[in-house]
Amino acid sequence: MPALRRLSGRKAVFAAFGLGLLAALALPPLYLVPLLLISVPGLLALLDGAGSWKRAGVLGFAWGMGHHIAGLYWISHALLTDPWRWGWLIPVAVPGLALPLAIYIALACILAWFAAPGWRRWLALSGAWALMEMLRGLLFTGFPWNLLGTVWAFDALPLQGAALVGAHGLSLATMLLAGLPALGRRAMAGGAVALLALGGFGAWRMAQPQPPAPGVNLLLVQGNVQQEAKWREEMRMPIFRRYLELTREGVAKAPTGAPLAVIWPETASPFLLPNDSDARRYVADILPPGGVLLAGSVRAEWGQEGQLRQVFNSLSAVGPDAALLGVYDKAHLVPFGEYMPLRGLVPIRIVQGGVDFSAGPGPVGMTVPGLPAFSPLICYEVIFPGAVVPEARPGWMLNVTNDAWFGYSAGPYQHLAAARLRAVEEGLPMARAAQTGISAVMDAHGRVAARLGLGEMGSILAPLPPALPPTPYAWLGAWIPAFLAAFALLLGLMKGRGRQV
């Protein structure tokens, strides 16, 4: 792309911003992956024309701003739930979140600039990109949303490589493949062969014999309750009745003789289910013998004088006798959504209510009579590769979430893609119950066994798929992609920048 290489000044910055926007179209739900064959080579061409490492950083930052503004636009939907109070933040919120994320891309571009143009810079940018993705999943509580590897989540077949190298390894492979047009036709031909090999591996892996299923049925209930109505006092009983009735209808269709787990999404119960025995009795009346409810609900703890001490975003297990069989408290809380960081220094308070949520331990395994042990994941806890299961390997993963905050946008599709990747990485089935969708049951290969779409109300019934033996990624985690990315970066940086072309 000689024309891009010759750009300078603002034109180069605007071009980088536009290329970043273009790359975001490859993310869920559009999955326009071929656009990366323009966006990534375009970024490499701009880096070739950068006269200094500072200029390379500016171009990378502009690319990152375009990419993350387009990829995270749906964040603004949360502010529309109370537009009179928070609407003024809409022009600030998305760019404000994109800015720190763009810095990671700027750092990757700075590192790549020190490599010689051509295949060395291609390697260096790919390796640095993957390492920066890993870093942004760790620093400042972490936000590994929209990893580049998620562009393959349109189907289970291209995701199978995640069992070996995880989502970060897929990001590395994606950058390598997308940058090949910058190296010429022979490189692109080699990339086509590599893509076919990856597809062949995926087909082989998915064709392997499956272990026997555990013989448990899952009933995922999706109430489709809009966020604006969720916590209104007059809506509490109608919402609770909706979930009870949907559950009753689903239980009536469930086969008898097998354990049944009824699953409600994050904070589906408008009552404090762990603290409210009356609400649990209503639930117990509709559960079949041997059935259990796994429901998202707020949990509260009070002090000796009856003062509210702590609140938790929890998953509660309720048995057919109304007993509380177990509770999981969310461990990885959302900054500004569930607690205010730098409390007392930030002049506004976005978290509703006067008390921040408290964090529980995690990840942990949860054991409920009649069910295989599982790893509970509330909301965006599911987006963290390698941090979704405890040391004692469970039989499946359960993600309950409330994506009603984000309306009919790309957000729920991107969240689903992250959950799908975790299933492949760990070799464990994933059940996902979402307040307004998308609810789904996925097997350990990421194949969708049952699904209820965005904005639908109802329930889906599916058998719990079997777990596979631990994958290489489940054994070694981030060490595999970190080694591969570091090797690519170091190989690209060998012999320094060399002569500009």
Secondary structure per residue as TSV (DSSP state, phi and psi in degrees):
chain	resnum	aa	ss	phi	psi
A	1	M	-	360.0	72.8
A	2	P	H	-59.5	-34.4
A	3	A	H	-62.8	-40.8
A	4	L	H	-68.2	-35.6
A	5	R	H	-64.5	-28.8
A	6	R	T	-86.8	-8.9
A	7	L	-	-67.9	148.3
A	8	S	-	-144.0	170.4
A	9	G	H	61.2	-143.7
A	10	R	H	-65.5	-31.8
A	11	K	H	-59.9	-40.7
A	12	A	H	-66.9	-39.1
A	13	V	H	-65.7	-44.5
A	14	F	H	-65.4	-37.3
A	15	A	H	-63.2	-42.6
A	16	A	H	-62.1	-43.3
A	17	F	H	-59.6	-45.3
A	18	G	H	-64.8	-38.3
A	19	L	H	-65.0	-35.7
A	20	G	H	-65.8	-41.5
A	21	L	H	-57.9	-43.9
A	22	L	H	-61.3	-41.8
A	23	A	H	-64.0	-31.0
A	24	A	H	-64.3	-22.8
A	25	L	T	-70.5	-13.5
A	26	A	T	-80.3	-13.7
A	27	L	S	-78.5	166.2
A	28	P	T	-59.4	145.4
A	29	P	T	-96.4	0.3
A	30	L	T	-79.6	-40.7
A	31	Y	-	57.7	40.6
A	32	L	-	-83.3	66.8
A	33	V	G	-60.1	-37.6
A	34	P	G	-58.2	-20.7
A	35	L	G	-64.5	-21.6
A	36	L	H	-65.5	-23.7
A	37	L	H	-70.8	-11.2
A	38	I	H	-101.7	-45.3
A	39	S	H	-67.6	-46.4
A	40	V	H	-71.0	-47.2
A	41	P	H	-60.0	-33.1
A	42	G	H	-63.2	-40.2
A	43	L	H	-64.7	-41.4
A	44	L	H	-62.1	-39.6
A	45	A	H	-64.4	-41.2
A	46	L	H	-63.7	-38.1
A	47	L	H	-66.8	-34.6
A	48	D	H	-63.4	-31.2
A	49	G	H	-90.3	-4.2
A	50	A	-	-72.9	132.5
A	51	G	S	-85.8	-9.3
A	52	S	S	-155.8	166.6
A	53	W	H	-67.8	-30.2
A	54	K	H	-64.3	-42.2
A	55	R	H	-65.0	-38.3
A	56	A	H	-61.1	-39.9
A	57	G	H	-64.4	-40.2
A	58	V	H	-63.0	-44.1
A	59	L	H	-65.6	-41.4
A	60	G	H	-63.9	-38.6
A	61	F	H	-64.1	-43.3
A	62	A	H	-63.5	-42.7
A	63	W	H	-59.8	-45.2
A	64	G	H	-65.2	-38.5
A	65	M	H	-62.9	-45.5
A	66	G	H	-62.1	-41.9
A	67	H	H	-64.8	-47.2
A	68	H	H	-80.4	-30.1
A	69	I	H	-63.4	-44.6
A	70	A	H	-70.7	-35.8
A	71	G	H	-78.5	-21.1
A	72	L	S	-121.1	19.1
A	73	Y	G	-55.2	-29.3
A	74	W	G	-69.4	-12.9
A	75	I	G	-56.6	-33.3
A	76	S	H	-65.0	-21.4
A	77	H	H	-60.7	-33.1
A	78	A	H	-63.0	-33.4
A	79	L	H	-74.1	-20.8
A	80	L	T	-78.0	-9.2
A	81	T	T	-67.5	-23.0
A	82	D	S	-141.2	70.2
A	83	P	H	-64.2	-30.1
A	84	W	H	-68.7	-26.7
A	85	R	H	-93.8	-40.7
A	86	W	H	-119.2	0.5
A	87	G	G	-58.0	-31.6
A	88	W	G	-65.5	-17.0
A	89	L	G	-83.3	-12.1
A	90	I	H	-56.1	-46.1
A	91	P	H	-68.1	-13.2
A	92	V	H	-102.0	-35.5
A	93	A	H	-62.7	-51.8
A	94	V	H	-67.6	-49.8
A	95	P	H	-60.3	-33.7
A	96	G	H	-65.3	-33.9
A	97	L	H	-79.2	-36.4
A	98	A	H	-66.3	-30.3
A	99	L	H	-60.1	-54.2
A	100	P	H	-65.8	-31.1
A	101	L	H	-68.8	-34.6
A	102	A	H	-67.0	-26.7
A	103	I	H	-61.9	-36.0
A	104	Y	H	-63.3	-39.6
A	105	I	H	-69.4	-37.1
A	106	A	H	-60.0	-42.4
A	107	L	H	-64.4	-39.8
A	108	A	H	-61.8	-39.9
A	109	C	H	-69.6	-35.7
A	110	I	H	-62.7	-45.6
A	111	L	H	-61.5	-42.3
A	112	A	H	-65.7	-30.7
A	113	W	H	-62.7	-30.3
A	114	F	T	-76.6	-5.8
A	115	A	S	-91.2	153.4
A	116	A	-	-66.0	144.9
A	117	P	T	-58.0	157.5
A	118	G	T	99.8	-143.4
A	119	W	H	-67.5	-27.3
A	120	R	H	-68.0	-43.5
A	121	R	H	-67.1	-36.7
A	122	W	H	-58.9	-46.1
A	123	L	H	-65.3	-45.5
A	124	A	H	-63.6	-42.8
A	125	L	H	-64.5	-42.0
A	126	S	H	-63.5	-47.2
A	127	G	H	-64.9	-44.4
A	128	A	H	-64.7	-37.0
A	129	W	H	-58.8	-51.3
A	130	A	H	-62.4	-40.8
A	131	L	H	-65.3	-38.6
A	132	M	H	-68.4	-35.1
A	133	E	H	-61.5	-41.2
A	134	M	H	-65.6	-38.5
A	135	L	H	-66.6	-41.1
A	136	R	H	-72.7	-10.9
A	137	G	T	-83.5	-6.0
A	138	L	T	-114.5	-43.9
A	139	L	G	-74.4	144.8
A	140	F	G	54.5	48.8
A	141	T	G	73.3	-12.3
A	142	G	-	84.6	142.9
A	143	F	-	-151.4	73.3
A	144	P	-	-84.2	51.5
A	145	W	T	-86.3	147.2
A	146	N	T	54.5	46.2
A	147	L	-	-58.9	144.3
A	148	L	G	-60.9	-27.2
A	149	G	G	-63.6	-17.1
A	150	T	G	-71.1	-8.7
A	151	V	G	-65.1	-14.4
A	152	W	G	-94.1	3.7
A	153	A	T	-79.6	10.2
A	154	F	T	-69.9	-16.8
A	155	D	S	-155.5	156.9
A	156	A	S	-70.9	-30.8
A	157	L	G	-55.9	-53.6
A	158	P	G	-74.4	-4.1
A	159	L	G	-88.9	-8.7
A	160	Q	T	-64.9	-23.6
A	161	G	T	-61.9	-21.9
A	162	A	H	-64.1	-23.0
A	163	A	H	-65.3	-24.5
A	164	L	H	-95.1	-45.8
A	165	V	H	-123.2	-0.3
A	166	G	H	72.9	178.4
A	167	A	H	-63.5	-35.8
A	168	H	H	-67.2	-35.6
A	169	G	H	-66.5	-36.9
A	170	L	H	-64.8	-36.6
A	171	S	H	-62.5	-42.3
A	172	L	H	-60.6	-47.2
A	173	A	H	-63.4	-37.0
A	174	T	H	-65.3	-44.1
A	175	M	H	-63.6	-41.3
A	176	L	H	-62.4	-46.4
A	177	L	H	-67.1	-43.3
A	178	A	H	-67.8	-28.1
A	179	G	T	-83.9	-5.1
A	180	L	G	-62.2	-34.2
A	181	P	G	-57.0	-24.1
A	182	A	G	-72.3	-13.8
A	183	L	G	-103.4	-4.1
A	184	G	-	109.6	176.1
A	185	R	H	-67.2	-38.8
A	186	R	H	-62.5	-39.9
A	187	A	H	-63.8	-39.8
A	188	M	H	-65.7	-37.1
A	189	A	H	-63.8	-41.7
A	190	G	H	-63.8	-36.2
A	191	G	H	-64.5	-37.6
A	192	A	H	-63.2	-40.2
A	193	V	H	-64.0	-43.2
A	194	A	H	-62.5	-39.5
A	195	L	H	-64.8	-40.6
A	196	L	H	-64.7	-38.3
A	197	A	H	-64.8	-41.2
A	198	L	H	-64.0	-40.4
A	199	G	H	-64.9	-38.4
A	200	G	H	-64.4	-40.4
A	201	F	H	-62.3	-42.9
A	202	G	H	-61.0	-43.5
A	203	A	H	-64.8	-40.9
A	204	W	H	-63.3	-45.5
A	205	R	H	-64.1	-42.1
A	206	M	H	-71.8	-17.5
A	207	A	T	-87.5	-5.2
A	208	Q	S	-68.0	148.9
A	209	P	-	-59.2	143.1
A	210	Q	-	-92.8	143.6
A	211	P	-	-65.4	164.3
A	212	P	-	-66.2	144.4
A	213	A	-	-70.9	151.7
A	214	P	-	-73.3	-7.9
A	215	G	-	77.8	32.7
A	216	V	-	-119.8	138.2
A	217	N	E	-102.5	144.0
A	218	L	E	-115.1	134.6
A	219	L	E	-120.1	105.6
A	220	L	E	-93.5	124.5
A	221	V	E	-108.9	127.2
A	222	Q	E	-120.8	104.2
A	223	G	-	-78.4	-18.1
A	224	N	-	53.6	49.2
A	225	V	-	-92.9	122.9
A	226	Q	-	-72.0	147.1
A	227	Q	H	-62.7	-32.9
A	228	E	H	-62.9	-28.1
A	229	A	H	-98.9	-9.8
A	230	K	H	-59.2	-42.7
A	231	W	T	-110.9	17.0
A	232	R	-	-71.1	136.2
A	233	E	G	-58.1	-42.3
A	234	E	G	-72.2	-11.6
A	235	M	G	-98.1	-4.1
A	236	R	H	-61.7	-52.8
A	237	M	H	-66.4	-42.9
A	238	P	H	-58.5	-40.1
A	239	I	H	-66.9	-43.6
A	240	F	H	-62.0	-42.8
A	241	R	H	-63.8	-36.9
A	242	R	H	-60.5	-45.9
A	243	Y	H	-66.8	-37.4
A	244	L	H	-64.4	-42.8
A	245	E	H	-70.5	-41.8
A	246	L	H	-62.2	-37.4
A	247	T	H	-66.6	-43.4
A	248	R	H	-59.4	-43.4
A	249	E	H	-65.0	-40.7
A	250	G	H	-68.5	-40.9
A	251	V	H	-61.3	-36.7
A	252	A	H	-63.0	-26.7
A	253	K	H	-92.3	-10.0
A	254	A	S	-74.7	140.5
A	255	P	-	-67.1	146.3
A	256	T	T	-87.3	159.4
A	257	G	T	94.5	-6.5
A	258	A	S	-124.8	145.9
A	259	P	-	-57.6	143.4
A	260	L	E	-125.4	126.8
A	261	A	E	-108.7	114.5
A	262	V	E	-90.0	129.6
A	263	I	E	-122.0	122.6
A	264	W	-	-106.0	149.1
A	265	P	-	-70.2	-179.0
A	266	E	T	-55.9	131.3
A	267	T	T	46.8	34.7
A	268	A	-	-66.3	-39.0
A	269	S	-	-76.1	122.2
A	270	P	S	-75.6	-5.5
A	271	F	S	-107.6	156.9
A	272	L	-	-76.7	84.6
A	273	L	T	-55.2	-41.7
A	274	P	T	-66.2	-25.0
A	275	N	T	-100.1	-11.9
A	276	D	-	-111.8	98.4
A	277	S	H	-68.2	-31.3
A	278	D	H	-65.0	-43.4
A	279	A	H	-63.4	-37.7
A	280	R	H	-66.9	-31.3
A	281	R	H	-67.0	-39.1
A	282	Y	H	-59.0	-41.6
A	283	V	H	-65.8	-44.0
A	284	A	H	-61.4	-30.9
A	285	D	H	-64.3	-23.9
A	286	I	H	-105.8	-4.6
A	287	L	S	-81.3	139.4
A	288	P	-	-76.4	165.4
A	289	P	T	-57.0	131.1
A	290	G	T	81.6	-0.9
A	291	G	-	-85.3	161.7
A	292	V	E	-145.3	144.5
A	293	L	E	-103.4	128.9
A	294	L	E	-112.1	104.9
A	295	A	E	-126.2	136.7
A	296	G	E	-74.1	134.0
A	297	S	E	-161.6	150.0
A	298	V	E	-74.0	141.5
A	299	R	E	-120.9	141.0
A	300	A	E	-124.7	151.0
A	301	E	E	-126.4	135.7
A	302	W	E	-113.7	152.7
A	303	G	-	-80.8	-176.9
A	304	Q	T	-65.2	-28.4
A	305	E	T	-96.1	16.5
A	306	G	S	79.8	10.1
A	307	Q	-	-86.0	139.5
A	308	L	E	-63.5	124.4
A	309	R	E	-103.7	-46.7
A	310	Q	E	-147.1	151.0
A	311	V	E	-127.9	147.2
A	312	F	E	-130.3	147.0
A	313	N	E	-91.3	110.3
A	314	S	E	-125.7	162.7
A	315	L	E	-117.7	123.9
A	316	S	E	-113.8	140.0
A	317	A	E	-105.0	123.1
A	318	V	E	-121.3	130.0
A	319	G	-	-91.1	173.5
A	320	P	T	-68.4	-9.5
A	321	D	T	-101.2	14.8
A	322	A	S	72.0	7.8
A	323	A	-	-75.3	145.9
A	324	L	E	-85.4	109.3
A	325	L	E	-87.9	-15.8
A	326	G	E	171.9	158.6
A	327	V	E	-141.0	136.6
A	328	Y	E	-117.6	129.5
A	329	D	E	-102.4	129.8
A	330	K	-	-55.5	133.4
A	331	A	-	-97.9	-38.5
A	332	H	S	-102.6	95.9
A	333	L	-	-84.5	154.8
A	334	V	-	-87.9	118.2
A	335	P	B	-60.4	139.3
A	336	F	T	71.5	-18.0
A	337	G	T	-97.2	-40.9
A	338	E	T	-117.7	-14.9
A	339	Y	B	-156.2	156.7
A	340	M	-	-100.3	111.4
A	341	P	T	-69.0	157.6
A	342	L	T	52.7	43.1
A	343	R	T	-58.2	132.5
A	344	G	T	95.6	-21.1
A	345	L	T	-98.1	-32.1
A	346	V	S	-82.4	126.1
A	347	P	S	-75.1	-10.4
A	348	I	-	-119.1	157.9
A	349	R	-	-126.9	110.7
A	350	I	-	-87.4	-33.9
A	351	V	S	-59.9	129.4
A	352	Q	S	-75.2	145.3
A	353	G	S	87.2	172.6
A	354	G	S	-96.4	-4.2
A	355	V	S	-124.4	130.0
A	356	D	-	-71.1	153.1
A	357	F	B	-69.0	147.8
A	358	S	-	-100.1	149.5
A	359	A	-	-91.1	141.0
A	360	G	-	-98.9	-179.0
A	361	P	-	-76.5	152.8
A	362	G	-	179.8	162.9
A	363	P	S	-72.8	151.2
A	364	V	-	-133.6	160.5
A	365	G	-	-95.2	143.1
A	366	M	B	-118.8	129.6
A	367	T	-	-117.2	124.6
A	368	V	-	-127.3	134.8
A	369	P	T	-51.5	131.5
A	370	G	T	91.2	-11.0
A	371	L	S	-120.0	148.4
A	372	P	-	-63.6	149.0
A	373	A	-	-57.1	143.4
A	374	F	E	-138.6	162.2
A	375	S	E	-103.2	111.2
A	376	P	E	-80.8	136.4
A	377	L	E	-134.9	117.2
A	378	I	E	-101.4	125.6
A	379	C	G	56.5	-126.1
A	380	Y	G	-82.6	9.5
A	381	E	G	-59.3	-22.5
A	382	V	G	-77.7	-9.0
A	383	I	G	-87.2	-1.7
A	384	F	S	-97.4	103.5
A	385	P	T	-60.3	138.1
A	386	G	T	75.2	6.5
A	387	A	-	-133.7	36.5
A	388	V	S	-117.5	-6.1
A	389	V	S	-132.2	149.5
A	390	P	-	-76.5	176.9
A	391	E	S	-62.8	-39.8
A	392	A	S	-80.6	107.3
A	393	R	-	-60.9	126.5
A	394	P	-	-84.5	-177.7
A	395	G	S	-94.6	-16.4
A	396	W	E	-166.7	172.4
A	397	M	E	-121.5	144.7
A	398	L	E	-127.2	119.9
A	399	N	E	-113.4	114.9
A	400	V	E	-108.8	136.1
A	401	T	E	-149.3	159.5
A	402	N	-	-121.8	89.7
A	403	D	G	-90.4	11.1
A	404	A	G	-61.0	-24.6
A	405	W	G	-56.1	-28.0
A	406	F	G	-110.6	8.3
A	407	G	-	56.9	-150.4
A	408	Y	S	-91.9	82.4
A	409	S	S	-139.9	-175.6
A	410	A	S	-72.8	-19.7
A	411	G	H	-53.1	-54.1
A	412	P	H	-61.0	-32.9
A	413	Y	H	-69.7	-38.9
A	414	Q	H	-67.4	-37.3
A	415	H	H	-64.5	-42.0
A	416	L	H	-62.3	-40.7
A	417	A	H	-61.3	-39.5
A	418	A	H	-63.2	-42.7
A	419	A	H	-62.8	-38.5
A	420	R	H	-63.8	-40.7
A	421	L	H	-64.8	-38.7
A	422	R	H	-62.7	-36.7
A	423	A	H	-61.6	-44.6
A	424	V	H	-69.0	-43.6
A	425	E	H	-57.4	-45.8
A	426	E	H	-90.1	-14.4
A	427	G	T	68.6	32.9
A	428	L	-	-126.9	143.3
A	429	P	-	-66.5	154.4
A	430	M	E	-129.6	126.4
A	431	A	E	-107.0	133.6
A	432	R	E	-131.4	116.8
A	433	A	E	-111.7	120.4
A	434	A	E	-120.7	141.6
A	435	Q	S	-55.8	-47.4
A	436	T	S	-116.6	8.7
A	437	G	S	105.2	156.6
A	438	I	-	-103.3	121.8
A	439	S	E	-93.5	142.7
A	440	A	E	-160.8	155.5
A	441	V	E	-115.1	125.0
A	442	M	E	-123.3	142.7
A	443	D	-	-83.1	-177.5
A	444	A	T	-71.8	-7.1
A	445	H	T	-98.6	1.7
A	446	G	S	85.1	5.6
A	447	R	-	-76.7	137.0
A	448	V	E	-84.5	117.6
A	449	A	E	-87.8	-31.3
A	450	A	E	-156.2	149.1
A	451	R	E	-154.8	141.7
A	452	L	E	-124.1	121.7
A	453	G	-	-72.9	172.6
A	454	L	T	-65.8	130.3
A	455	G	T	81.9	8.8
A	456	E	-	-98.0	152.2
A	457	M	-	-115.1	133.2
A	458	G	E	158.1	-156.9
A	459	S	E	-145.9	156.0
A	460	I	E	-128.7	140.7
A	461	L	E	-116.8	129.6
A	462	A	E	-154.1	147.7
A	463	P	E	-71.2	147.5
A	464	L	-	-70.3	120.3
A	465	P	-	-67.7	160.9
A	466	P	-	-77.7	157.1
A	467	A	-	-84.8	148.3
A	468	L	-	-96.3	165.5
A	469	P	S	-59.0	155.0
A	470	P	-	-54.6	134.9
A	471	T	-	-78.1	164.2
A	472	P	H	-55.3	-38.2
A	473	Y	H	-68.0	-36.3
A	474	A	H	-63.8	-31.3
A	475	W	H	-76.6	-46.7
A	476	L	H	-109.4	-16.7
A	477	G	T	60.5	-137.1
A	478	A	T	-68.8	-12.2
A	479	W	H	-60.9	-35.2
A	480	I	H	-66.8	-58.3
A	481	P	H	-64.4	-31.7
A	482	A	H	-63.9	-42.5
A	483	F	H	-63.9	-46.7
A	484	L	H	-62.9	-43.2
A	485	A	H	-66.6	-42.9
A	486	A	H	-64.6	-38.2
A	487	F	H	-63.7	-44.0
A	488	A	H	-62.2	-43.1
A	489	L	H	-63.8	-47.8
A	490	L	H	-65.8	-38.6
A	491	L	H	-64.2	-38.4
A	492	G	H	-68.2	-33.3
A	493	L	H	-83.5	-8.8
A	494	M	T	-59.9	139.2
A	495	K	T	71.2	7.5
A	496	G	-	70.1	-159.4
A	497	R	S	-73.4	-30.8
A	498	G	-	65.9	-153.7
A	499	R	-	-94.8	132.0
A	500	Q	-	-68.9	146.3
A	501	V	-	-123.0	360.0
